[in-house]
Amino acid sequence: KKIMQVNEIKLQLPPSPPQLPIIRNLHQLGALPHQSFMKLSQKYGPVMLLKFGRIPFVIISSAEAAREVLKIHDLNTCNRVQLTGTRKLTYNCLDLAFAPYDDYWRQMRKICVLELFSLKRVQSFRFIREGEVASLMDTISQSASSATPVDLSEKMFALTASIVFRMAFGQIFQGSDLDNHKFEKLIRATEYFMGGFTTEECIPYVGWIIDRLNGYHAKLEKVFHELDTFFEKAINDHLKPERKIQGQEDIIDVMLKIEKDQIKPGEAQITKDNIKAVLLDIFLGGVDTSAITVVWAMSELARNPRLMKKAQEEIRNCIGKKGRVTEDDIDQLPYLKMIIKETLRLHPPSPLLLRETTSHFKVNGYDINPKNLIQVNVWAIGRDPKYWKNPEEFYPERFTNNSIDFKGNNFEYLPFGSGRRICPGIHIGLITSEIALANLLYCFDWKLPNGIKKEDINMEEASGGSLALSKKTALNLVPVNYLQ
Ligand code: HEM
């Protein structure tokens, strides 16, 4: 016991803000943890140790420390934390995003990178994206004819949900068991359970009583059952002998083929549960992130008419009177791409990268223990004046002649994460946001609703409810048809 104490004394742990009994730093979490952590880091430094109840969290708030954690010590930090909610909803972590870093994760990652999210596969879904964007533009055009404001937050969610739904299931909402609203409700409920700890996980001995009283486990079971029933039916529909693949394979087709073609020595048997867990990742990773990016971009542009005009001129000069922007055109729209980049700097959909340490290592001279949770504050690093001039200003031009990219090697800019667990959906996420934003800017001019000034656009972030960082209030703008 004495030796252990000596060892503990020798460890130099990162600085911590003062703690209360039992809940420790929980009261400092706030409604928007990335913002609270940024303020705390200004006082306690870029590597801090906080405890939420019994759970130790190391908060990383500088590019240098992020590089140490995500590059030098990537192997020690590429686990994800497994919570009651995530374990249940991912069929005991059979997905990719929450699977522990092991052979199974490697197998799933290979499937995702080579089969599901490869450039070739992403291109094969191009007709879905272009088709859904076109029908959205038609709907918005009707609002333009009657000069009615459009709720872009709702429209963007509906767009990306329809795209992901068709990619995954080869089916449109209409005629399926879920309509758009039911789907959104299910996604929100799932996110609630994926995103948080149970009280028992944070607070020992008494936490379980609170979970019992607020019906946590019963509600979790209900959401799981709803998701499972839906996935089960979708997979069974794909197994019907009369089903013929029309045109392009969808994600379930690809996964079922992998299920049939296996098994390579040493690899896990792919079952229906694996397929369901991967489908869940695609919903949670693919819908909100791209939608939110477009909404933030449009909000920033509505507040900056000069930038909006510049973007529209670039697109309209390139497209002329063609009627729609297609995915072939995107590479000729560098300013549009810079707008997306700048949006992801100021409004990263995942403001905190969440990892779990597997073994001891040091960052900035501080000891980090195994089984600690790491949160890299991508949001704070993206607004740090040390790396960004006038960081609060939305200024896409800052990316002109700038080699910063999304691949996770620029540690001052990590919207898709970094290292072994970097987002495998980068191509889908980017092209979906780009094609949607390009068409919104090409097809319409955008005015503020009567009585609203550009300074009135609410840029506050929403707290809770969604895994991705969305805008607190919906963005309503009035479209004016450009092409008549
Ligand atoms: C703008 C769009 C998107 C953003 C900003 C984004 C961001 C992220 C981030 C920050 C991570 C964690 C990376 C890390 O820990 O280093 C992640 C992981 C992941 N993302 Fe995305 N994502 C986007 C779109 C997508 C799409 C479209 C999909 C799938 C269709 C997807 C699927 C995933 C999966 C499966 C993981 C877990 C990877 C693993 O743990 O190995 N994401 N994403």
Residues whose N, C-alpha, C, O or C-beta is under 5 A from the ligand:
A	BS01	HEM	L96 A97 D281 I282 G285 G286 T289 S290 T293 P349 S350 L353 L354 L414 P415 F416 G417 S418 R420 R421 I422 C423 P424 G425 I428 G429
